[in-house]
Amino acid sequence: MQKGFNSDINTRGQQFHVQTEDWGRENPFLVSRVFCDGAVITTLKTSYQDALKNQSIKDSEAILQALRKQHNSVVDQIYSGQIG
């Protein structure tokens, strides 16, 4: 199972790195961090319960889809200027 995603983004003359991780069932959170110039500028931490809504936390495919959705949402926010 994939435990996370990483993206490097160049926009508006700045370079960002987005790292999104699944902290696992023992610590059930999806966490995205946005880095700029080596510093964390934003962190988004979402519980499995909030990310999965009515889906089972035992469904690894649902967790992966929620992880991908959160990562892509953060990337979109950077491109739209909401972050950075």
N, CA, C and O atoms as a Maestro MAE file, in Angstrom:
{
 s_m_m2io_version
 :::
 2.0.0
}

f_m_ct {
 s_m_title
 :::
 protein
 m_atom[336] {
  # First column is atom index #
  i_m_mmod_type
  r_m_x_coord
  r_m_y_coord
  r_m_z_coord
  i_m_residue_number
  s_m_chain_name
  s_m_pdb_residue_name
  s_m_pdb_atom_name
  i_m_atomic_number
  :::
  1 25 0.834 -1.186 0.000 1 A "MET " " N  " 7
  2 3 0.000 0.000 0.000 1 A "MET " " CA " 6
  3 2 0.878 1.248 0.000 1 A "MET " " C  " 6
  4 15 1.874 1.329 0.718 1 A "MET " " O  " 8
  5 25 0.493 2.189 -0.802 2 A "GLN " " N  " 7
  6 3 1.211 3.462 -0.864 2 A "GLN " " CA " 6
  7 2 0.914 4.256 0.401 2 A "GLN " " C  " 6
  8 15 -0.242 4.389 0.801 2 A "GLN " " O  " 8
  9 25 1.958 4.779 1.025 3 A "LYS " " N  " 7
  10 3 1.806 5.504 2.284 3 A "LYS " " CA " 6
  11 2 1.812 7.013 2.108 3 A "LYS " " C  " 6
  12 15 1.625 7.741 3.083 3 A "LYS " " O  " 8
  13 25 2.026 7.509 0.874 4 A "GLY " " N  " 7
  14 3 2.020 8.945 0.702 4 A "GLY " " CA " 6
  15 2 2.338 9.386 -0.705 4 A "GLY " " C  " 6
  16 15 2.635 8.587 -1.592 4 A "GLY " " O  " 8
  17 25 2.263 10.702 -0.872 5 A "PHE " " N  " 7
  18 3 2.529 11.333 -2.158 5 A "PHE " " CA " 6
  19 2 3.440 12.530 -1.940 5 A "PHE " " C  " 6
  20 15 3.397 13.171 -0.890 5 A "PHE " " O  " 8
  21 25 4.268 12.826 -2.942 6 A "ASN " " N  " 7
  22 3 5.144 13.997 -2.937 6 A "ASN " " CA " 6
  23 2 5.036 14.690 -4.285 6 A "ASN " " C  " 6
  24 15 4.996 14.040 -5.329 6 A "ASN " " O  " 8
  25 25 4.988 16.013 -4.250 7 A "SER " " N  " 7
  26 3 4.952 16.796 -5.485 7 A "SER " " CA " 6
  27 2 5.817 18.038 -5.324 7 A "SER " " C  " 6
  28 15 5.822 18.679 -4.273 7 A "SER " " O  " 8
  29 25 6.540 18.363 -6.376 8 A "ASP " " N  " 7
  30 3 7.281 19.619 -6.443 8 A "ASP " " CA " 6
  31 2 6.548 20.531 -7.407 8 A "ASP " " C  " 6
  32 15 6.225 20.133 -8.526 8 A "ASP " " O  " 8
  33 25 6.285 21.760 -6.971 9 A "ILE " " N  " 7
  34 3 5.466 22.694 -7.736 9 A "ILE " " CA " 6
  35 2 6.212 24.013 -7.878 9 A "ILE " " C  " 6
  36 15 6.714 24.565 -6.899 9 A "ILE " " O  " 8
  37 25 6.276 24.502 -9.091 10 A "ASN " " N  " 7
  38 3 6.830 25.821 -9.358 10 A "ASN " " CA " 6
  39 2 5.706 26.698 -9.885 10 A "ASN " " C  " 6
  40 15 5.127 26.423 -10.936 10 A "ASN " " O  " 8
  41 25 5.404 27.755 -9.146 11 A "THR " " N  " 7
  42 3 4.353 28.672 -9.572 11 A "THR " " CA " 6
  43 2 4.607 30.057 -8.972 11 A "THR " " C  " 6
  44 15 5.122 30.184 -7.861 11 A "THR " " O  " 8
  45 25 4.241 31.069 -9.717 12 A "ARG " " N  " 7
  46 3 4.390 32.452 -9.287 12 A "ARG " " CA " 6
  47 2 5.811 32.770 -8.796 12 A "ARG " " C  " 6
  48 15 5.992 33.564 -7.873 12 A "ARG " " O  " 8
  49 25 6.820 32.138 -9.427 13 A "GLY " " N  " 7
  50 3 8.201 32.396 -9.073 13 A "GLY " " CA " 6
  51 2 8.669 31.732 -7.786 13 A "GLY " " C  " 6
  52 15 9.753 32.041 -7.291 13 A "GLY " " O  " 8
  53 25 7.878 30.837 -7.247 14 A "GLN " " N  " 7
  54 3 8.261 30.138 -6.024 14 A "GLN " " CA " 6
  55 2 8.226 28.628 -6.249 14 A "GLN " " C  " 6
  56 15 7.484 28.121 -7.090 14 A "GLN " " O  " 8
  57 25 9.050 27.925 -5.470 15 A "GLN " " N  " 7
  58 3 9.049 26.470 -5.534 15 A "GLN " " CA " 6
  59 2 8.496 25.926 -4.215 15 A "GLN " " C  " 6
  60 15 8.922 26.324 -3.131 15 A "GLN " " O  " 8
  61 25 7.545 25.015 -4.339 16 A "PHE " " N  " 7
  62 3 6.901 24.386 -3.193 16 A "PHE " " CA " 6
  63 2 7.100 22.875 -3.277 16 A "PHE " " C  " 6
  64 15 7.226 22.306 -4.361 16 A "PHE " " O  " 8
  65 25 7.124 22.251 -2.121 17 A "HIS " " N  " 7
  66 3 7.118 20.789 -2.051 17 A "HIS " " CA " 6
  67 2 5.925 20.398 -1.189 17 A "HIS " " C  " 6
  68 15 5.756 20.909 -0.081 17 A "HIS " " O  " 8
  69 25 5.102 19.492 -1.700 18 A "VAL " " N  " 7
  70 3 3.927 19.008 -0.961 18 A "VAL " " CA " 6
  71 2 4.165 17.549 -0.619 18 A "VAL " " C  " 6
  72 15 4.477 16.733 -1.486 18 A "VAL " " O  " 8
  73 25 4.012 17.235 0.657 19 A "GLN " " N  " 7
  74 3 4.183 15.872 1.148 19 A "GLN " " CA " 6
  75 2 2.904 15.485 1.892 19 A "GLN " " C  " 6
  76 15 2.512 16.150 2.851 19 A "GLN " " O  " 8
  77 25 2.261 14.412 1.444 20 A "THR " " N  " 7
  78 3 1.044 13.934 2.092 20 A "THR " " CA " 6
  79 2 1.284 12.493 2.527 20 A "THR " " C  " 6
  80 15 1.712 11.654 1.734 20 A "THR " " O  " 8
  81 25 1.000 12.220 3.806 21 A "GLU " " N  " 7
  82 3 1.271 10.905 4.382 21 A "GLU " " CA " 6
  83 2 0.039 10.327 5.068 21 A "GLU " " C  " 6
  84 15 -0.793 11.053 5.611 21 A "GLU " " O  " 8
  85 25 -0.054 9.010 5.029 22 A "ASP " " N  " 7
  86 3 -1.023 8.272 5.818 22 A "ASP " " CA " 6
  87 2 -0.287 7.822 7.072 22 A "ASP " " C  " 6
  88 15 0.682 7.067 6.982 22 A "ASP " " O  " 8
  89 25 -0.731 8.275 8.237 23 A "TRP " " N  " 7
  90 3 -0.053 7.927 9.476 23 A "TRP " " CA " 6
  91 2 -0.457 6.543 9.998 23 A "TRP " " C  " 6
  92 15 0.064 6.099 11.021 23 A "TRP " " O  " 8
  93 25 -1.372 5.861 9.312 24 A "GLY " " N  " 7
  94 3 -1.706 4.485 9.663 24 A "GLY " " CA " 6
  95 2 -2.842 4.360 10.658 24 A "GLY " " C  " 6
  96 15 -3.257 5.332 11.290 24 A "GLY " " O  " 8
  97 25 -3.324 3.160 10.777 25 A "ARG " " N  " 7
  98 3 -4.499 2.907 11.621 25 A "ARG " " CA " 6
  99 2 -4.239 3.124 13.109 25 A "ARG " " C  " 6
  100 15 -5.168 3.400 13.867 25 A "ARG " " O  " 8
  101 25 -2.995 3.001 13.524 26 A "GLU " " N  " 7
  102 3 -2.651 3.246 14.939 26 A "GLU " " CA " 6
  103 2 -2.713 4.736 15.277 26 A "GLU " " C  " 6
  104 15 -2.934 5.107 16.430 26 A "GLU " " O  " 8
  105 25 -2.519 5.575 14.280 27 A "ASN " " N  " 7
  106 3 -2.588 7.033 14.411 27 A "ASN " " CA " 6
  107 2 -3.349 7.521 13.186 27 A "ASN " " C  " 6
  108 15 -2.742 8.047 12.254 27 A "ASN " " O  " 8
  109 25 -4.681 7.354 13.174 28 A "PRO " " N  " 7
  110 3 -5.485 7.468 11.948 28 A "PRO " " CA " 6
  111 2 -5.689 8.890 11.417 28 A "PRO " " C  " 6
  112 15 -6.751 9.491 11.580 28 A "PRO " " O  " 8
  113 25 -4.649 9.400 10.785 29 A "PHE " " N  " 7
  114 3 -4.705 10.728 10.194 29 A "PHE " " CA " 6
  115 2 -4.021 10.730 8.830 29 A "PHE " " C  " 6
  116 15 -3.092 9.964 8.575 29 A "PHE " " O  " 8
  117 25 -4.505 11.606 7.971 30 A "LEU " " N  " 7
  118 3 -3.854 11.935 6.709 30 A "LEU " " CA " 6
  119 2 -3.264 13.329 6.915 30 A "LEU " " C  " 6
  120 15 -3.977 14.257 7.298 30 A "LEU " " O  " 8
  121 25 -1.974 13.474 6.662 31 A "VAL " " N  " 7
  122 3 -1.297 14.738 6.956 31 A "VAL " " CA " 6
  123 2 -0.580 15.238 5.712 31 A "VAL " " C  " 6
  124 15 0.209 14.519 5.100 31 A "VAL " " O  " 8
  125 25 -0.869 16.489 5.348 32 A "SER " " N  " 7
  126 3 -0.194 17.152 4.231 32 A "SER " " CA " 6
  127 2 0.615 18.312 4.782 32 A "SER " " C  " 6
  128 15 0.147 19.079 5.624 32 A "SER " " O  " 8
  129 25 1.835 18.421 4.290 33 A "ARG " " N  " 7
  130 3 2.683 19.555 4.648 33 A "ARG " " CA " 6
  131 2 3.150 20.221 3.370 33 A "ARG " " C  " 6
  132 15 3.497 19.558 2.392 33 A "ARG " " O  " 8
  133 25 3.154 21.552 3.394 34 A "VAL " " N  " 7
  134 3 3.649 22.329 2.268 34 A "VAL " " CA " 6
  135 2 4.932 23.025 2.726 34 A "VAL " " C  " 6
  136 15 4.955 23.730 3.735 34 A "VAL " " O  " 8
  137 25 5.992 22.806 1.955 35 A "PHE " " N  " 7
  138 3 7.284 23.403 2.239 35 A "PHE " " CA " 6
  139 2 7.597 24.463 1.189 35 A "PHE " " C  " 6
  140 15 7.284 24.299 0.010 35 A "PHE " " O  " 8
  141 25 8.216 25.545 1.631 36 A "CYS " " N  " 7
  142 3 8.736 26.574 0.727 36 A "CYS " " CA " 6
  143 2 10.071 27.014 1.311 36 A "CYS " " C  " 6
  144 15 10.140 27.407 2.475 36 A "CYS " " O  " 8
  145 25 11.118 26.952 0.519 37 A "ASP " " N  " 7
  146 3 12.480 27.283 0.974 37 A "ASP " " CA " 6
  147 2 12.877 26.460 2.192 37 A "ASP " " C  " 6
  148 15 13.570 26.959 3.078 37 A "ASP " " O  " 8
  149 25 12.441 25.197 2.245 38 A "GLY " " N  " 7
  150 3 12.820 24.284 3.320 38 A "GLY " " CA " 6
  151 2 12.009 24.390 4.592 38 A "GLY " " C  " 6
  152 15 12.188 23.589 5.510 38 A "GLY " " O  " 8
  153 25 11.113 25.371 4.662 39 A "ALA " " N  " 7
  154 3 10.300 25.562 5.862 39 A "ALA " " CA " 6
  155 2 8.862 25.117 5.613 39 A "ALA " " C  " 6
  156 15 8.326 25.297 4.520 39 A "ALA " " O  " 8
  157 25 8.248 24.538 6.634 40 A "VAL " " N  " 7
  158 3 6.836 24.172 6.540 40 A "VAL " " CA " 6
  159 2 6.022 25.453 6.641 40 A "VAL " " C  " 6
  160 15 6.134 26.196 7.616 40 A "VAL " " O  " 8
  161 25 5.199 25.707 5.621 41 A "ILE " " N  " 7
  162 3 4.367 26.907 5.653 41 A "ILE " " CA " 6
  163 2 2.906 26.585 5.939 41 A "ILE " " C  " 6
  164 15 2.153 27.468 6.350 41 A "ILE " " O  " 8
  165 25 2.491 25.344 5.730 42 A "THR " " N  " 7
  166 3 1.117 24.937 5.994 42 A "THR " " CA " 6
  167 2 1.087 23.440 6.295 42 A "THR " " C  " 6
  168 15 1.797 22.651 5.672 42 A "THR " " O  " 8
  169 25 0.256 23.070 7.255 43 A "THR " " N  " 7
  170 3 0.010 21.660 7.564 43 A "THR " " CA " 6
  171 2 -1.492 21.439 7.603 43 A "THR " " C  " 6
  172 15 -2.233 22.220 8.199 43 A "THR " " O  " 8
  173 25 -1.927 20.370 6.963 44 A "LEU " " N  " 7
  174 3 -3.339 19.975 6.984 44 A "LEU " " CA " 6
  175 2 -3.402 18.562 7.535 44 A "LEU " " C  " 6
  176 15 -2.832 17.639 6.954 44 A "LEU " " O  " 8
  177 25 -4.093 18.389 8.656 45 A "LYS " " N  " 7
  178 3 -4.215 17.084 9.311 45 A "LYS " " CA " 6
  179 2 -5.694 16.719 9.358 45 A "LYS " " C  " 6
  180 15 -6.499 17.428 9.962 45 A "LYS " " O  " 8
  181 25 -6.048 15.594 8.708 46 A "THR " " N  " 7
  182 3 -7.435 15.163 8.608 46 A "THR " " CA " 6
  183 2 -7.575 13.764 9.204 46 A "THR " " C  " 6
  184 15 -6.821 12.859 8.846 46 A "THR " " O  " 8
  185 25 -8.523 13.586 10.101 47 A "SER " " N  " 7
  186 3 -8.750 12.266 10.687 47 A "SER " " CA " 6
  187 2 -9.348 11.333 9.645 47 A "SER " " C  " 6
  188 15 -10.003 11.783 8.704 47 A "SER " " O  " 8
  189 25 -9.122 10.036 9.811 48 A "TYR " " N  " 7
  190 3 -9.753 9.060 8.933 48 A "TYR " " CA " 6
  191 2 -11.265 9.270 8.934 48 A "TYR " " C  " 6
  192 15 -11.905 9.227 7.883 48 A "TYR " " O  " 8
  193 25 -11.827 9.497 10.109 49 A "GLN " " N  " 7
  194 3 -13.277 9.656 10.230 49 A "GLN " " CA " 6
  195 2 -13.778 10.787 9.337 49 A "GLN " " C  " 6
  196 15 -14.785 10.632 8.646 49 A "GLN " " O  " 8
  197 25 -13.085 11.920 9.346 50 A "ASP " " N  " 7
  198 3 -13.495 13.049 8.510 50 A "ASP " " CA " 6
  199 2 -13.210 12.794 7.029 50 A "ASP " " C  " 6
  200 15 -14.003 13.172 6.167 50 A "ASP " " O  " 8
  201 25 -12.095 12.163 6.743 51 A "ALA " " N  " 7
  202 3 -11.700 11.932 5.346 51 A "ALA " " CA " 6
  203 2 -12.557 10.867 4.669 51 A "ALA " " C  " 6
  204 15 -12.826 10.946 3.470 51 A "ALA " " O  " 8
  205 25 -12.978 9.881 5.437 52 A "LEU " " N  " 7
  206 3 -13.681 8.747 4.839 52 A "LEU " " CA " 6
  207 2 -15.196 8.840 4.959 52 A "LEU " " C  " 6
  208 15 -15.917 8.086 4.306 52 A "LEU " " O  " 8
  209 25 -15.681 9.753 5.784 53 A "LYS " " N  " 7
  210 3 -17.127 9.927 5.990 53 A "LYS " " CA " 6
  211 2 -17.782 8.590 6.320 53 A "LYS " " C  " 6
  212 15 -17.554 8.057 7.406 53 A "LYS " " O  " 8
  213 25 -18.576 8.040 5.432 54 A "ASN " " N  " 7
  214 3 -19.331 6.826 5.718 54 A "ASN " " CA " 6
  215 2 -18.634 5.543 5.267 54 A "ASN " " C  " 6
  216 15 -19.226 4.466 5.335 54 A "ASN " " O  " 8
  217 25 -17.396 5.642 4.812 55 A "GLN " " N  " 7
  218 3 -16.676 4.463 4.343 55 A "GLN " " CA " 6
  219 2 -15.931 3.814 5.509 55 A "GLN " " C  " 6
  220 15 -15.668 4.458 6.525 55 A "GLN " " O  " 8
  221 25 -15.606 2.571 5.356 56 A "SER " " N  " 7
  222 3 -14.912 1.811 6.393 56 A "SER " " CA " 6
  223 2 -13.439 2.189 6.456 56 A "SER " " C  " 6
  224 15 -12.770 2.282 5.426 56 A "SER " " O  " 8
  225 25 -12.933 2.408 7.672 57 A "ILE " " N  " 7
  226 3 -11.504 2.702 7.813 57 A "ILE " " CA " 6
  227 2 -10.670 1.450 7.563 57 A "ILE " " C  " 6
  228 15 -9.445 1.530 7.483 57 A "ILE " " O  " 8
  229 25 -11.316 0.301 7.441 58 A "LYS " " N  " 7
  230 3 -10.591 -0.931 7.143 58 A "LYS " " CA " 6
  231 2 -10.400 -1.124 5.646 58 A "LYS " " C  " 6
  232 15 -9.708 -2.050 5.222 58 A "LYS " " O  " 8
  233 25 -11.006 -0.261 4.846 59 A "ASP " " N  " 7
  234 3 -10.915 -0.350 3.387 59 A "ASP " " CA " 6
  235 2 -9.681 0.422 2.917 59 A "ASP " " C  " 6
  236 15 -9.716 1.648 2.821 59 A "ASP " " O  " 8
  237 25 -8.596 -0.289 2.627 60 A "SER " " N  " 7
  238 3 -7.341 0.374 2.265 60 A "SER " " CA " 6
  239 2 -7.460 1.178 0.969 60 A "SER " " C  " 6
  240 15 -6.768 2.183 0.806 60 A "SER " " O  " 8
  241 25 -8.325 0.751 0.047 61 A "GLU " " N  " 7
  242 3 -8.509 1.514 -1.200 61 A "GLU " " CA " 6
  243 2 -9.188 2.855 -0.912 61 A "GLU " " C  " 6
  244 15 -8.843 3.865 -1.526 61 A "GLU " " O  " 8
  245 25 -10.137 2.873 0.006 62 A "ALA " " N  " 7
  246 3 -10.807 4.126 0.373 62 A "ALA " " CA " 6
  247 2 -9.819 5.082 1.034 62 A "ALA " " C  " 6
  248 15 -9.875 6.290 0.801 62 A "ALA " " O  " 8
  249 25 -8.926 4.557 1.849 63 A "ILE " " N  " 7
  250 3 -7.910 5.386 2.496 63 A "ILE " " CA " 6
  251 2 -6.973 5.972 1.446 63 A "ILE " " C  " 6
  252 15 -6.639 7.155 1.502 63 A "ILE " " O  " 8
  253 25 -6.551 5.154 0.494 64 A "LEU " " N  " 7
  254 3 -5.671 5.633 -0.576 64 A "LEU " " CA " 6
  255 2 -6.359 6.714 -1.412 64 A "LEU " " C  " 6
  256 15 -5.726 7.706 -1.771 64 A "LEU " " O  " 8
  257 25 -7.620 6.541 -1.720 65 A "GLN " " N  " 7
  258 3 -8.362 7.548 -2.488 65 A "GLN " " CA " 6
  259 2 -8.473 8.853 -1.696 65 A "GLN " " C  " 6
  260 15 -8.324 9.934 -2.267 65 A "GLN " " O  " 8
  261 25 -8.733 8.766 -0.390 66 A "ALA " " N  " 7
  262 3 -8.821 9.966 0.447 66 A "ALA " " CA " 6
  263 2 -7.465 10.659 0.527 66 A "ALA " " C  " 6
  264 15 -7.391 11.888 0.518 66 A "ALA " " O  " 8
  265 25 -6.395 9.874 0.607 67 A "LEU " " N  " 7
  266 3 -5.035 10.420 0.642 67 A "LEU " " CA " 6
  267 2 -4.736 11.183 -0.648 67 A "LEU " " C  " 6
  268 15 -4.236 12.307 -0.613 67 A "LEU " " O  " 8
  269 25 -5.048 10.559 -1.787 68 A "ARG " " N  " 7
  270 3 -4.828 11.192 -3.091 68 A "ARG " " CA " 6
  271 2 -5.673 12.465 -3.223 68 A "ARG " " C  " 6
  272 15 -5.190 13.486 -3.715 68 A "ARG " " O  " 8
  273 25 -6.917 12.401 -2.788 69 A "LYS " " N  " 7
  274 3 -7.816 13.563 -2.880 69 A "LYS " " CA " 6
  275 2 -7.272 14.729 -2.056 69 A "LYS " " C  " 6
  276 15 -7.273 15.868 -2.522 69 A "LYS " " O  " 8
  277 25 -6.812 14.455 -0.840 70 A "GLN " " N  " 7
  278 3 -6.267 15.517 0.000 70 A "GLN " " CA " 6
  279 2 -5.014 16.110 -0.631 70 A "GLN " " C  " 6
  280 15 -4.859 17.331 -0.670 70 A "GLN " " O  " 8
  281 25 -4.122 15.261 -1.122 71 A "HIS " " N  " 7
  282 3 -2.887 15.744 -1.747 71 A "HIS " " CA " 6
  283 2 -3.205 16.636 -2.950 71 A "HIS " " C  " 6
  284 15 -2.656 17.729 -3.082 71 A "HIS " " O  " 8
  285 25 -4.086 16.166 -3.817 72 A "ASN " " N  " 7
  286 3 -4.443 16.947 -5.005 72 A "ASN " " CA " 6
  287 2 -5.125 18.258 -4.636 72 A "ASN " " C  " 6
  288 15 -4.925 19.267 -5.311 72 A "ASN " " O  " 8
  289 25 -5.920 18.257 -3.586 73 A "SER " " N  " 7
  290 3 -6.582 19.480 -3.133 73 A "SER " " CA " 6
  291 2 -5.549 20.517 -2.680 73 A "SER " " C  " 6
  292 15 -5.670 21.698 -3.008 73 A "SER " " O  " 8
  293 25 -4.549 20.085 -1.940 74 A "VAL " " N  " 7
  294 3 -3.498 21.001 -1.488 74 A "VAL " " CA " 6
  295 2 -2.713 21.544 -2.682 74 A "VAL " " C  " 6
  296 15 -2.416 22.738 -2.733 74 A "VAL " " O  " 8
  297 25 -2.376 20.685 -3.634 75 A "VAL " " N  " 7
  298 3 -1.680 21.123 -4.843 75 A "VAL " " CA " 6
  299 2 -2.528 22.168 -5.587 75 A "VAL " " C  " 6
  300 15 -2.005 23.195 -6.019 75 A "VAL " " O  " 8
  301 25 -3.818 21.908 -5.733 76 A "ASP " " N  " 7
  302 3 -4.711 22.861 -6.397 76 A "ASP " " CA " 6
  303 2 -4.745 24.200 -5.661 76 A "ASP " " C  " 6
  304 15 -4.783 25.254 -6.296 76 A "ASP " " O  " 8
  305 25 -4.732 24.167 -4.327 77 A "GLN " " N  " 7
  306 3 -4.738 25.407 -3.542 77 A "GLN " " CA " 6
  307 2 -3.469 26.215 -3.764 77 A "GLN " " C  " 6
  308 15 -3.506 27.446 -3.763 77 A "GLN " " O  " 8
  309 25 -2.358 25.538 -3.951 78 A "ILE " " N  " 7
  310 3 -1.101 26.258 -4.242 78 A "ILE " " CA " 6
  311 2 -1.213 26.934 -5.608 78 A "ILE " " C  " 6
  312 15 -0.911 28.120 -5.738 78 A "ILE " " O  " 8
  313 25 -1.642 26.192 -6.620 79 A "TYR " " N  " 7
  314 3 -1.761 26.766 -7.971 79 A "TYR " " CA " 6
  315 2 -2.751 27.921 -8.021 79 A "TYR " " C  " 6
  316 15 -2.568 28.861 -8.794 79 A "TYR " " O  " 8
  317 25 -3.807 27.860 -7.196 80 A "SER " " N  " 7
  318 3 -4.819 28.922 -7.216 80 A "SER " " CA " 6
  319 2 -4.426 30.124 -6.358 80 A "SER " " C  " 6
  320 15 -5.118 31.142 -6.362 80 A "SER " " O  " 8
  321 25 -3.310 30.011 -5.618 81 A "GLY " " N  " 7
  322 3 -2.848 31.127 -4.792 81 A "GLY " " CA " 6
  323 2 -3.426 31.137 -3.393 81 A "GLY " " C  " 6
  324 15 -3.175 32.082 -2.646 81 A "GLY " " O  " 8
  325 25 -4.184 30.133 -3.009 82 A "GLN " " N  " 7
  326 3 -4.747 30.068 -1.658 82 A "GLN " " CA " 6
  327 2 -3.683 29.710 -0.614 82 A "GLN " " C  " 6
  328 15 -3.802 30.068 0.557 82 A "GLN " " O  " 8
  329 25 -2.655 29.005 -1.056 83 A "ILE " " N  " 7
  330 3 -1.516 28.673 -0.193 83 A "ILE " " CA " 6
  331 2 -0.278 29.259 -0.856 83 A "ILE " " C  " 6
  332 15 -0.071 29.111 -2.060 83 A "ILE " " O  " 8
  333 25 0.537 29.925 -0.053 84 A "GLY " " N  " 7
  334 3 1.798 30.457 -0.572 84 A "GLY " " CA " 6
  335 2 1.658 31.874 -0.898 84 A "GLY " " C  " 6
  336 15 2.616 32.502 -1.350 84 A "GLY " " O  " 8
  :::
 }
 m_bond[335] {
  # First column is bond index #
  i_m_from
  i_m_to
  i_m_order
  :::
  1 1 2 1
  2 2 3 1
  3 3 4 2
  4 3 5 1
  5 5 6 1
  6 6 7 1
  7 7 8 2
  8 7 9 1
  9 9 10 1
  10 10 11 1
  11 11 12 2
  12 11 13 1
  13 13 14 1
  14 14 15 1
  15 15 16 2
  16 15 17 1
  17 17 18 1
  18 18 19 1
  19 19 20 2
  20 19 21 1
  21 21 22 1
  22 22 23 1
  23 23 24 2
  24 23 25 1
  25 25 26 1
  26 26 27 1
  27 27 28 2
  28 27 29 1
  29 29 30 1
  30 30 31 1
  31 31 32 2
  32 31 33 1
  33 33 34 1
  34 34 35 1
  35 35 36 2
  36 35 37 1
  37 37 38 1
  38 38 39 1
  39 39 40 2
  40 39 41 1
  41 41 42 1
  42 42 43 1
  43 43 44 2
  44 43 45 1
  45 45 46 1
  46 46 47 1
  47 47 48 2
  48 47 49 1
  49 49 50 1
  50 50 51 1
  51 51 52 2
  52 51 53 1
  53 53 54 1
  54 54 55 1
  55 55 56 2
  56 55 57 1
  57 57 58 1
  58 58 59 1
  59 59 60 2
  60 59 61 1
  61 61 62 1
  62 62 63 1
  63 63 64 2
  64 63 65 1
  65 65 66 1
  66 66 67 1
  67 67 68 2
  68 67 69 1
  69 69 70 1
  70 70 71 1
  71 71 72 2
  72 71 73 1
  73 73 74 1
  74 74 75 1
  75 75 76 2
  76 75 77 1
  77 77 78 1
  78 78 79 1
  79 79 80 2
  80 79 81 1
  81 81 82 1
  82 82 83 1
  83 83 84 2
  84 83 85 1
  85 85 86 1
  86 86 87 1
  87 87 88 2
  88 87 89 1
  89 89 90 1
  90 90 91 1
  91 91 92 2
  92 91 93 1
  93 93 94 1
  94 94 95 1
  95 95 96 2
  96 95 97 1
  97 97 98 1
  98 98 99 1
  99 99 100 2
  100 99 101 1
  101 101 102 1
  102 102 103 1
  103 103 104 2
  104 103 105 1
  105 105 106 1
  106 106 107 1
  107 107 108 2
  108 107 109 1
  109 109 110 1
  110 110 111 1
  111 111 112 2
  112 111 113 1
  113 113 114 1
  114 114 115 1
  115 115 116 2
  116 115 117 1
  117 117 118 1
  118 118 119 1
  119 119 120 2
  120 119 121 1
  121 121 122 1
  122 122 123 1
  123 123 124 2
  124 123 125 1
  125 125 126 1
  126 126 127 1
  127 127 128 2
  128 127 129 1
  129 129 130 1
  130 130 131 1
  131 131 132 2
  132 131 133 1
  133 133 134 1
  134 134 135 1
  135 135 136 2
  136 135 137 1
  137 137 138 1
  138 138 139 1
  139 139 140 2
  140 139 141 1
  141 141 142 1
  142 142 143 1
  143 143 144 2
  144 143 145 1
  145 145 146 1
  146 146 147 1
  147 147 148 2
  148 147 149 1
  149 149 150 1
  150 150 151 1
  151 151 152 2
  152 151 153 1
  153 153 154 1
  154 154 155 1
  155 155 156 2
  156 155 157 1
  157 157 158 1
  158 158 159 1
  159 159 160 2
  160 159 161 1
  161 161 162 1
  162 162 163 1
  163 163 164 2
  164 163 165 1
  165 165 166 1
  166 166 167 1
  167 167 168 2
  168 167 169 1
  169 169 170 1
  170 170 171 1
  171 171 172 2
  172 171 173 1
  173 173 174 1
  174 174 175 1
  175 175 176 2
  176 175 177 1
  177 177 178 1
  178 178 179 1
  179 179 180 2
  180 179 181 1
  181 181 182 1
  182 182 183 1
  183 183 184 2
  184 183 185 1
  185 185 186 1
  186 186 187 1
  187 187 188 2
  188 187 189 1
  189 189 190 1
  190 190 191 1
  191 191 192 2
  192 191 193 1
  193 193 194 1
  194 194 195 1
  195 195 196 2
  196 195 197 1
  197 197 198 1
  198 198 199 1
  199 199 200 2
  200 199 201 1
  201 201 202 1
  202 202 203 1
  203 203 204 2
  204 203 205 1
  205 205 206 1
  206 206 207 1
  207 207 208 2
  208 207 209 1
  209 209 210 1
  210 210 211 1
  211 211 212 2
  212 211 213 1
  213 213 214 1
  214 214 215 1
  215 215 216 2
  216 215 217 1
  217 217 218 1
  218 218 219 1
  219 219 220 2
  220 219 221 1
  221 221 222 1
  222 222 223 1
  223 223 224 2
  224 223 225 1
  225 225 226 1
  226 226 227 1
  227 227 228 2
  228 227 229 1
  229 229 230 1
  230 230 231 1
  231 231 232 2
  232 231 233 1
  233 233 234 1
  234 234 235 1
  235 235 236 2
  236 235 237 1
  237 237 238 1
  238 238 239 1
  239 239 240 2
  240 239 241 1
  241 241 242 1
  242 242 243 1
  243 243 244 2
  244 243 245 1
  245 245 246 1
  246 246 247 1
  247 247 248 2
  248 247 249 1
  249 249 250 1
  250 250 251 1
  251 251 252 2
  252 251 253 1
  253 253 254 1
  254 254 255 1
  255 255 256 2
  256 255 257 1
  257 257 258 1
  258 258 259 1
  259 259 260 2
  260 259 261 1
  261 261 262 1
  262 262 263 1
  263 263 264 2
  264 263 265 1
  265 265 266 1
  266 266 267 1
  267 267 268 2
  268 267 269 1
  269 269 270 1
  270 270 271 1
  271 271 272 2
  272 271 273 1
  273 273 274 1
  274 274 275 1
  275 275 276 2
  276 275 277 1
  277 277 278 1
  278 278 279 1
  279 279 280 2
  280 279 281 1
  281 281 282 1
  282 282 283 1
  283 283 284 2
  284 283 285 1
  285 285 286 1
  286 286 287 1
  287 287 288 2
  288 287 289 1
  289 289 290 1
  290 290 291 1
  291 291 292 2
  292 291 293 1
  293 293 294 1
  294 294 295 1
  295 295 296 2
  296 295 297 1
  297 297 298 1
  298 298 299 1
  299 299 300 2
  300 299 301 1
  301 301 302 1
  302 302 303 1
  303 303 304 2
  304 303 305 1
  305 305 306 1
  306 306 307 1
  307 307 308 2
  308 307 309 1
  309 309 310 1
  310 310 311 1
  311 311 312 2
  312 311 313 1
  313 313 314 1
  314 314 315 1
  315 315 316 2
  316 315 317 1
  317 317 318 1
  318 318 319 1
  319 319 320 2
  320 319 321 1
  321 321 322 1
  322 322 323 1
  323 323 324 2
  324 323 325 1
  325 325 326 1
  326 326 327 1
  327 327 328 2
  328 327 329 1
  329 329 330 1
  330 330 331 1
  331 331 332 2
  332 331 333 1
  333 333 334 1
  334 334 335 1
  335 335 336 2
  :::
 }
}
